[in-house]
Amino acid sequence: MSERQTELVFGQGGHPDADRIERAILDYGADPATARLATVLGQPIEETEARKQTPLLALDFTFRPQAPLIVLWALGDKKTRRVIERAYERAIAKALGWLEDEVAETGWSSGRGRAKTPALVVAAFRHFDNRDGFPLLHDHCLVLNRVQRRGDDGEPVWGALDTRRLYRDVVACGTLYTLAMTTEVCEELGLATAPREVTPGLRPVMEIAGVDSELIDWSSTRRQRIEDVLEGSTYKYAQEHGRLPGEKARHGLGWWAAQDTRPEKKTPRPLKQLLAWWRASALLKFGKQMVNGLVQRCRAAGTAIRARVDPHVDAVLAAVDVAAVVSTVRGKFARRHVLAEARRHPLETLRGQEFTCGLDDYIATRALSDYSRQSTVPKPGRRPALLHRRLRRARSLVDRRRRRQAAPQVEPVRAGPGRQPRRAERAPRRTTRTRRTGRRPGRDRVSRHVRRRPTPRPAVRRAARR
């Protein structure tokens, strides 16, 4: 796709050949509005903006290798770099394929209609460094918020993605990407994984063994500044709320810390020039022995770890471990939480060795069926509770707006010259009033109108004079 086509699709929500199609329609005598609607994919963004809403045209999924793999990619030889890049691209394709096949759905008619999406439209943009110029291989994958489905007449219809469902499964997608890439790199180069504490107080992360922590800190310049700001933000949060931040609050504080320490972008440079600069910087800071012997140390550590690790996995014990970890962390969980933990398990037990395809799905299914109890039973054709609440809220807002519009507007009567001011005419009294009954489970609020009866006046008795 060209730059103009990318702008049409991801910037305007239109067909990549919208310019050519519109010119052809205009040549037949159609008006510009008709030509514009013919090239729009799904709902036009003008309708969304007319409702004072921000149109969501794409979702940004960012993939990056783990910190030790970035160091190996930046300072390793050509063979090591090629292996890491090939495994990196395959892992991204596998993660996006899983989202496309298992997660992505489209909805219409306020969520009453749902269908699987046949394919996703993705545009990938690769970057080699961070904003400080140090190595950070990462891809921005823009997933278009427009997908096709079959209409009632069998013709393809464009609609929007269920973005909430995609964001819910982003952790399971990330663990699949990490598992696929790390396993392929370890098998190709003879490496292994080992636990490393990335964030104090949280679970260790399984990463490539043998990479020095000094080299990791050298490449993670942005992380150091973010952690310094995050420490102060966490202390301030604990002083204000009397407790440490939870998972959501911690992610929010981390996002604000990243925004506060974010420098301006620099002019991009070729990869060949970046590789030479990175190597020179590492040699000046750590010496030739540490930099040149990096790959050999990683292979030696991988050989020692693989020698004492059993290459077989007991699926029954793995299901027990996964269920125990998930139930300890979460009181209530879904399949996506169990699946994410099942994909972390092979890296902890096999340490980067190859495993049978589909092992993670089998472990997750076994953990759910044997060691968990289903607390919610979905009913076919029933709307989600969140959708019910939103519909009730929307109906109440519409009813309130209609009542305001139907209320009679009374203008004040001004006094003219030589006239005494009169009292403004009052609005006619309502003869009905609305009484809301109590809410019953499974029913909406019921309003009934009761006619107001006139209040009887007290009888006046006159005493007879005698």
C-alpha positions as CSV (number, residue, x, y, z in Angstrom):
1,M,0.0,0.0,0.0
2,S,1.1,3.5,-0.8
3,E,1.2,6.4,1.7
4,R,-2.0,7.8,0.2
5,Q,-3.8,4.4,0.4
6,T,-2.7,4.0,4.1
7,E,-4.2,7.5,4.8
8,L,-7.5,6.6,3.1
9,V,-7.9,3.3,5.0
10,F,-6.5,4.1,8.5
11,G,-7.1,7.8,8.5
12,Q,-10.5,8.1,6.9
13,G,-12.0,4.6,7.1
14,G,-12.4,4.4,3.3
15,H,-11.4,2.0,0.5
16,P,-7.7,2.1,-0.5
17,D,-8.7,2.9,-4.1
18,A,-11.3,5.5,-3.0
19,D,-9.9,8.3,-5.2
20,R,-10.2,6.2,-8.4
21,I,-13.7,4.9,-7.4
22,E,-15.0,8.4,-6.6
23,R,-13.7,9.8,-9.9
24,A,-15.5,7.0,-11.8
25,I,-18.8,7.6,-10.0
26,L,-18.6,11.3,-10.5
27,D,-18.1,10.8,-14.2
28,Y,-21.5,9.0,-14.3
29,G,-23.1,12.2,-13.0
30,A,-23.5,11.3,-9.3
31,D,-23.1,14.0,-6.6
32,P,-20.0,14.1,-4.3
33,A,-21.9,12.8,-1.3
34,T,-23.0,9.7,-3.1
35,A,-19.5,9.1,-4.4
36,R,-18.2,9.5,-0.8
37,L,-20.6,7.0,0.6
38,A,-19.8,4.4,-2.0
39,T,-16.1,4.3,-0.8
40,V,-16.7,4.3,2.9
41,L,-16.1,1.1,4.9
42,G,-18.8,0.7,7.5
43,Q,-20.2,3.8,9.3
44,P,-18.9,7.1,8.0
45,I,-16.7,9.1,10.4
46,E,-18.8,12.2,9.8
47,E,-21.8,10.5,11.5
48,T,-19.6,9.7,14.5
49,E,-18.3,13.2,14.8
50,A,-21.8,14.6,14.4
51,R,-22.6,12.8,17.7
52,K,-19.6,14.6,19.3
53,Q,-17.7,11.3,19.6
54,T,-14.2,10.4,18.5
55,P,-14.1,7.8,15.8
56,L,-11.9,4.8,16.5
57,L,-10.4,3.7,13.2
58,A,-7.6,1.4,14.3
59,L,-6.0,-0.3,17.3
60,D,-2.2,-0.2,18.0
61,F,-0.7,-3.5,19.1
62,T,3.0,-3.1,19.8
63,F,5.3,-6.1,19.8
64,R,8.8,-6.1,21.1
65,P,11.3,-8.8,22.1
66,Q,12.4,-9.2,25.7
67,A,15.3,-7.1,26.9
68,P,18.0,-9.8,26.7
69,L,16.9,-10.7,23.1
70,I,17.2,-7.0,22.2
71,V,20.8,-6.9,23.5
72,L,21.7,-10.1,21.6
73,W,20.1,-8.6,18.4
74,A,22.0,-5.3,18.8
75,L,25.4,-6.7,19.7
76,G,25.4,-10.2,18.3
77,D,26.8,-11.4,15.0
78,K,24.8,-11.5,11.7
79,K,23.6,-15.1,12.2
80,T,22.3,-14.3,15.6
81,R,20.5,-11.2,14.3
82,R,18.9,-13.1,11.4
83,V,17.6,-15.8,13.7
84,I,16.1,-13.3,16.1
85,E,14.5,-11.3,13.4
86,R,13.0,-14.4,11.7
87,A,11.6,-15.7,15.0
88,Y,10.3,-12.2,15.8
89,E,8.3,-12.0,12.6
90,R,6.9,-15.5,12.9
91,A,5.8,-14.9,16.5
92,I,4.0,-11.7,15.5
93,A,2.3,-13.5,12.7
94,K,1.3,-16.3,15.0
95,A,-0.1,-14.0,17.6
96,L,-2.1,-12.0,15.1
97,G,-3.4,-15.2,13.5
98,W,-4.6,-16.4,16.9
99,L,-6.5,-13.1,17.4
100,E,-8.0,-13.4,14.0
101,D,-9.1,-17.0,14.4
102,E,-10.1,-17.2,18.0
103,V,-10.9,-13.7,19.3
104,A,-11.9,-11.2,16.7
105,E,-15.7,-10.7,16.3
106,T,-18.0,-8.1,14.9
107,G,-21.3,-6.9,16.3
108,W,-24.3,-5.0,15.0
109,S,-27.8,-4.0,16.1
110,S,-26.6,-2.9,19.5
111,G,-24.9,-6.2,20.1
112,R,-27.8,-8.4,19.3
113,G,-26.1,-9.7,16.2
114,R,-22.6,-11.2,16.4
115,A,-20.4,-13.0,13.9
116,K,-16.8,-14.2,13.5
117,T,-14.6,-12.1,11.3
118,P,-13.0,-13.8,8.3
119,A,-9.8,-11.7,8.4
120,L,-8.2,-8.7,10.0
121,V,-6.6,-5.8,8.1
122,V,-3.2,-5.0,9.7
123,A,-0.5,-2.5,8.8
124,A,2.9,-3.0,10.5
125,F,5.6,-0.3,11.1
126,R,9.0,-1.3,12.3
127,H,11.3,0.7,14.5
128,F,14.8,-0.2,15.6
129,D,15.6,2.3,18.4
130,N,13.9,4.2,21.2
131,R,13.6,7.9,21.6
132,D,17.1,8.1,23.1
133,G,18.7,6.3,20.2
134,F,19.4,3.0,22.0
135,P,18.4,-0.4,20.7
136,L,14.7,-1.2,20.9
137,L,13.4,-3.5,18.1
138,H,9.6,-3.1,18.0
139,D,6.7,-3.2,15.6
140,H,3.5,-1.1,15.7
141,C,0.7,-3.2,14.2
142,L,-2.3,-1.1,13.4
143,V,-5.4,-3.3,13.3
144,L,-8.2,-1.7,11.3
145,N,-11.5,-1.3,13.1
146,R,-13.3,-2.4,10.0
147,V,-14.1,-6.0,9.2
148,Q,-16.4,-7.8,6.8
149,R,-19.3,-10.2,7.5
150,R,-22.1,-11.8,5.5
151,G,-25.3,-9.8,5.4
152,D,-28.8,-11.2,5.4
153,D,-28.7,-11.3,1.6
154,G,-25.3,-13.1,1.5
155,E,-23.4,-10.0,0.4
156,P,-20.4,-8.8,2.3
157,V,-21.1,-5.9,4.8
158,W,-18.5,-3.8,6.5
159,G,-18.8,-3.3,10.3
160,A,-16.7,-2.5,13.4
161,L,-14.7,-4.9,15.6
162,D,-15.6,-5.8,19.1
163,T,-12.7,-3.9,20.6
164,R,-13.5,-4.8,24.2
165,R,-13.0,-8.5,23.3
166,L,-9.7,-7.8,21.7
167,Y,-8.4,-5.8,24.6
168,R,-9.6,-8.5,27.1
169,D,-7.4,-11.1,25.4
170,V,-4.3,-9.0,24.9
171,V,-2.4,-10.7,27.7
172,A,-3.1,-14.1,26.3
173,C,-1.9,-12.9,22.9
174,G,1.3,-11.4,24.4
175,T,2.2,-14.6,26.2
176,L,1.7,-16.6,23.0
177,Y,4.0,-14.2,21.2
178,T,6.7,-14.4,23.9
179,L,6.4,-18.2,24.1
180,A,6.7,-18.7,20.3
181,M,9.6,-16.3,19.8
182,T,11.6,-17.4,22.8
183,T,11.2,-21.1,22.0
184,E,12.3,-20.7,18.4
185,V,15.4,-18.6,19.3
186,C,16.4,-21.0,22.0
187,E,16.1,-24.0,19.7
188,E,18.0,-22.3,16.8
189,L,20.9,-20.9,18.9
190,G,21.1,-23.5,21.7
191,L,20.0,-21.0,24.5
192,A,17.7,-21.4,27.5
193,T,15.5,-19.3,29.8
194,A,16.1,-18.3,33.4
195,P,14.0,-16.3,35.9
196,R,14.8,-12.6,36.2
197,E,13.2,-10.0,38.6
198,V,12.1,-7.1,36.4
199,T,9.8,-5.3,38.8
200,P,10.5,-5.6,42.5
201,G,7.7,-7.4,44.4
202,L,6.2,-9.0,41.3
203,R,6.7,-12.4,39.7
204,P,10.0,-13.1,38.0
205,V,10.0,-13.1,34.2
206,M,11.5,-16.0,32.2
207,E,14.2,-14.5,29.9
208,I,17.3,-15.6,28.0
209,A,20.0,-16.7,30.4
210,G,23.6,-15.4,30.2
211,V,23.0,-11.8,29.3
212,D,24.6,-9.4,31.8
213,S,22.4,-7.1,33.7
214,E,24.7,-4.2,32.9
215,L,24.1,-4.7,29.2
216,I,20.3,-4.8,29.9
217,D,20.4,-1.6,31.9
218,W,22.6,0.0,29.1
219,S,19.9,-0.6,26.5
220,S,16.9,0.2,28.8
221,T,17.5,4.0,29.2
222,R,13.9,4.9,29.1
223,R,13.0,2.3,31.7
224,Q,15.3,3.8,34.2
225,R,13.8,7.3,34.0
226,I,10.2,5.8,34.1
227,E,11.0,3.8,37.2
228,D,12.4,6.9,38.9
229,V,9.2,8.9,38.2
230,L,7.0,5.9,39.0
231,E,8.6,5.5,42.5
232,G,7.5,9.0,43.4
233,S,4.0,8.6,41.9
234,T,3.5,5.3,43.8
235,Y,4.6,7.0,47.1
236,K,2.2,9.9,46.5
237,Y,-0.7,7.4,45.6
238,A,-0.1,5.5,48.9
239,Q,-0.1,8.7,50.9
240,E,-3.4,9.8,49.4
241,H,-5.3,6.5,49.4
242,G,-3.7,4.7,52.4
243,R,-2.7,1.7,50.3
244,L,-0.5,0.6,47.5
245,P,-1.9,0.9,43.9
246,G,-3.6,-2.2,42.5
247,E,-3.1,-3.6,39.0
248,K,-5.1,-1.1,37.1
249,A,-3.8,1.9,39.1
250,R,-0.2,0.6,38.7
251,H,-0.7,0.5,34.9
252,G,-2.1,4.0,34.9
253,L,0.7,5.4,37.0
254,G,3.2,3.7,34.6
255,W,1.5,5.2,31.6
256,W,1.7,8.7,33.1
257,A,5.3,8.2,34.1
258,A,6.1,7.2,30.5
259,Q,4.4,10.3,29.1
260,D,6.1,12.6,31.6
261,T,9.6,11.3,30.6
262,R,9.0,11.0,26.9
263,P,11.5,13.0,24.8
264,E,10.9,14.3,21.3
265,K,11.4,12.0,18.4
266,K,14.7,12.3,16.5
267,T,15.5,11.9,12.8
268,P,15.6,8.1,12.0
269,R,18.9,6.7,10.9
270,P,19.7,3.6,8.9
271,L,20.0,0.3,10.8
272,K,23.7,-0.2,9.6
273,Q,24.7,3.1,11.2
274,L,22.7,2.3,14.4
275,L,24.4,-1.1,14.8
276,A,27.9,0.5,14.5
277,W,27.0,3.2,17.0
278,W,25.6,0.7,19.5
279,R,28.6,-1.5,19.3
280,A,31.0,1.4,19.7
281,S,29.0,2.7,22.7
282,A,29.0,-0.8,24.4
283,L,32.7,-1.3,23.8
284,L,33.6,2.0,25.3
285,K,31.5,1.4,28.4
286,F,32.0,-2.4,29.1
287,G,35.1,-3.4,27.2
288,K,35.8,-5.8,24.4
289,Q,35.7,-9.0,26.5
290,M,32.1,-8.5,27.7
291,V,30.7,-7.5,24.3
292,N,32.5,-10.0,22.1
293,G,31.8,-12.9,24.4
294,L,28.1,-12.3,24.9
295,V,26.8,-15.0,22.5
296,Q,29.3,-17.6,23.9
297,R,28.2,-16.9,27.5
298,C,24.6,-17.3,26.6
299,R,25.2,-20.6,24.8
300,A,27.2,-21.9,27.7
301,A,24.5,-21.0,30.2
302,G,21.9,-22.6,27.8
303,T,23.8,-25.8,27.6
304,A,24.1,-26.1,31.4
305,I,20.4,-25.5,31.9
306,R,19.3,-27.9,29.2
307,A,21.4,-30.7,30.6
308,R,19.4,-30.7,33.9
309,V,15.9,-30.1,32.5
310,D,13.5,-32.9,31.6
311,P,12.3,-32.3,28.0
312,H,8.9,-33.8,28.8
313,V,5.9,-32.1,30.4
314,D,3.3,-33.8,32.6
315,A,0.1,-32.2,31.5
316,V,-1.8,-33.3,34.6
317,L,0.7,-31.7,37.0
318,A,0.9,-28.7,34.7
319,A,-2.9,-28.2,34.9
320,V,-2.7,-28.4,38.7
321,D,0.1,-25.7,38.8
322,V,-1.8,-23.4,36.4
323,A,-5.1,-23.7,38.3
324,A,-3.3,-23.1,41.6
325,V,-1.5,-19.9,40.4
326,V,-4.6,-18.4,38.7
327,S,-6.9,-19.1,41.7
328,T,-4.3,-17.6,44.0
329,V,-4.0,-14.4,42.0
330,R,-7.7,-14.1,41.1
331,G,-10.8,-15.0,42.9
332,K,-12.8,-15.2,39.7
333,F,-11.2,-15.8,36.3
334,A,-12.0,-16.7,32.7
335,R,-10.4,-18.9,30.2
336,R,-8.2,-16.1,28.9
337,H,-6.5,-15.9,32.3
338,V,-5.9,-19.6,32.5
339,L,-4.7,-19.7,28.9
340,A,-2.2,-16.9,29.6
341,E,-0.8,-18.8,32.6
342,A,-0.7,-22.1,30.6
343,R,1.5,-20.3,28.0
344,R,3.9,-19.1,30.7
345,H,4.2,-22.6,32.1
346,P,6.4,-24.2,29.3
347,L,9.0,-21.5,29.6
348,E,9.3,-22.2,33.4
349,T,9.4,-26.0,33.0
350,L,11.1,-26.6,29.6
351,R,13.3,-23.5,29.8
352,G,13.0,-22.8,26.1
353,Q,12.9,-26.3,24.7
354,E,10.4,-27.2,22.0
355,F,7.1,-28.7,23.0
356,T,4.1,-30.3,21.4
357,C,1.8,-28.0,19.4
358,G,-1.4,-27.3,21.3
359,L,0.0,-28.1,24.7
360,D,-1.1,-24.7,26.1
361,D,-4.7,-25.2,25.0
362,Y,-4.8,-28.7,26.5
363,I,-3.4,-27.5,29.8
364,A,-5.9,-24.7,30.0
365,T,-8.8,-26.9,29.1
366,R,-7.7,-29.5,31.7
367,A,-7.3,-26.9,34.4
368,L,-10.8,-25.5,33.8
369,S,-12.6,-28.8,33.6
370,D,-10.9,-30.6,36.5
371,Y,-9.9,-27.9,39.0
372,S,-12.4,-25.0,38.7
373,R,-16.1,-24.5,39.0
374,Q,-18.1,-22.4,36.6
375,S,-20.0,-19.6,38.4
376,T,-21.8,-18.1,35.5
377,V,-23.9,-20.0,33.0
378,P,-24.3,-18.1,29.7
379,K,-27.8,-18.2,28.3
380,P,-28.3,-18.3,24.5
381,G,-29.8,-15.1,23.1
382,R,-29.4,-13.1,26.3
383,R,-27.7,-9.7,26.2
384,P,-24.8,-9.1,28.5
385,A,-25.5,-7.2,31.8
386,L,-23.3,-4.3,30.7
387,L,-25.4,-3.9,27.6
388,H,-28.6,-4.0,29.6
389,R,-27.3,-1.2,31.8
390,R,-26.3,0.9,28.9
391,L,-29.6,0.5,27.1
392,R,-31.5,1.5,30.3
393,R,-29.3,4.5,30.7
394,A,-29.9,5.6,27.1
395,R,-33.6,5.1,27.4
396,S,-33.8,7.2,30.5
397,L,-31.8,10.0,28.8
398,V,-34.1,9.9,25.8
399,D,-37.2,10.0,27.9
400,R,-35.9,12.9,30.0
401,R,-35.1,14.9,26.8
402,R,-38.5,14.3,25.4
403,R,-40.2,15.5,28.6
404,R,-38.2,18.7,28.5
405,Q,-39.1,19.3,24.9
406,A,-42.8,18.6,25.5
407,A,-43.0,21.0,28.5
408,P,-44.8,24.3,27.6
409,Q,-42.5,27.3,27.4
410,V,-44.0,30.3,29.2
411,E,-42.8,33.8,28.3
412,P,-42.9,36.6,30.9
413,V,-45.5,39.4,30.2
414,R,-43.9,42.8,30.2
415,A,-45.8,45.9,31.3
416,G,-46.3,48.6,28.6
417,P,-46.4,52.4,29.2
418,G,-49.3,53.4,31.4
419,R,-50.1,49.8,32.4
420,Q,-49.5,47.9,35.6
421,P,-47.4,44.8,35.2
422,R,-49.4,41.6,35.2
423,R,-48.4,38.3,36.7
424,A,-46.9,35.9,34.2
425,E,-49.2,33.2,33.1
426,R,-48.5,30.0,34.8
427,A,-48.1,26.7,33.0
428,P,-51.2,24.5,33.1
429,R,-51.2,22.2,36.0
430,R,-50.4,18.6,35.2
431,T,-53.4,16.4,36.0
432,T,-51.3,13.3,36.1
433,R,-48.3,12.2,38.1
434,T,-45.9,9.4,37.6
435,R,-45.3,6.8,40.2
436,R,-42.5,4.3,39.9
437,T,-43.0,0.9,41.3
438,G,-40.2,-1.1,42.8
439,R,-37.7,-2.9,40.4
440,R,-38.3,-6.5,40.0
441,P,-35.5,-8.9,38.9
442,G,-35.4,-9.3,35.1
443,R,-37.9,-6.4,34.5
444,D,-37.4,-2.8,33.6
445,R,-38.9,0.0,35.6
446,V,-42.7,0.3,35.2
447,S,-44.3,3.7,35.1
448,R,-48.0,4.1,35.6
449,H,-50.1,7.3,35.5
450,V,-52.6,7.9,38.3
451,R,-55.1,10.7,37.9
452,R,-54.9,13.3,40.6
453,R,-58.2,13.9,42.4
454,P,-59.1,17.4,43.5
455,T,-58.5,18.0,47.2
456,P,-61.8,18.4,49.1
457,R,-62.3,21.8,50.7
458,P,-63.2,21.8,54.4
459,A,-66.9,22.6,55.0
460,V,-67.6,26.0,56.6
461,R,-70.3,26.0,59.2
462,R,-72.0,29.2,60.2
463,A,-73.4,29.5,63.7
464,A,-77.0,30.5,63.6
465,R,-77.8,33.7,65.4
466,R,-80.6,33.6,67.6
